[in-house]
Amino acid sequence: MPYTSANGHMFSLLNKAGELGIRLSKESGEKFMEQYQTTRFKSHGAFMRGYVLIPEQLFDNMRLLSQYLEEAHQYVLSLDPK
């Protein structure tokens, strides 16, 4: 399962279905899910706490998607290293 991480924290990953999930703060994640009518990210049959499912429509806007990936990266950098 491909993923990205920083300081020992994952911030994006692909599941077996080829779906992309990113890790956002609670507030940003809730806003993201409401704005894009998406859900929490699911991998190995379980919802991953703090991760949102990237909707297919965002793959048509790489500039915006890269901004969300950068936000996810900055979020995990704000966490204590593992």
N, C-alpha and C positions, 0 to 999 in steps of 0.2 A: 504494500500500500504506500504509494508516494505521499510524502508530506514535507512541510517546511517547519523549521523550529528555530528558536533563538533562546539562549540562556536555559536550555533544557525544557522549554515549553513549546508544544506544537501550536501553530497558528493557522495552518491550512492543511487539508488532506483530501485525497480521493478515496471513495469507498468502492466496493466491488462492482457496484452498478455504474461506476464512472461519474458519480456526482461529486461536486466540489463543495466542501464545507470550510468556513472560516470562523475563527474565534474572535468575538468582539466583546466589549464590556457589556454588562447587563443592559444598560440604558441604550447603547448603540444597537445591540442585537434586537431589542424589542422594537425600536424605531425601524430598523431594517426590515424585520418580518412584516410589520404593518405596511410599510411603504411598497414592498415588492410582493405582498400577499404570498409569503413563503412560510416555511416552518423551521423548527430546529433540525439540525443535521443528524442523520441516523447512519450508524456504521456498525456492522456485526450484529444487527438486530436490536440495537439500543440507541436511544437518543444521547448525544454527547452534550454534556452540560457546557453552555457557553458558546456553542457552535451554531451557525445558521446555514441553511441550505442555500446555495447560490442558484437563483432561478436561471433558466436557459436564456431568457431575454437579456441578461447582463453580459452574456458571451458575445453579443453583437456590439457592445460598447467597451472595448478593451481599456480605454482611458479611464472610465468610471470604475471598472472592475479592478484596475491596478490601484486606484485610490483606496478602495476597500481593503485590498491586500496590504497596502501600506499602513492603513489604520489598524489592521489585525496585528501586523508586525510591531507597530509602536505600542499597542496594548500589551503584548507579552513582554516587551522590553521594560514596561513599567512594573512588572511583577518581580518578586524576589527570585533570583536565580535558583535553580534546583541543584 
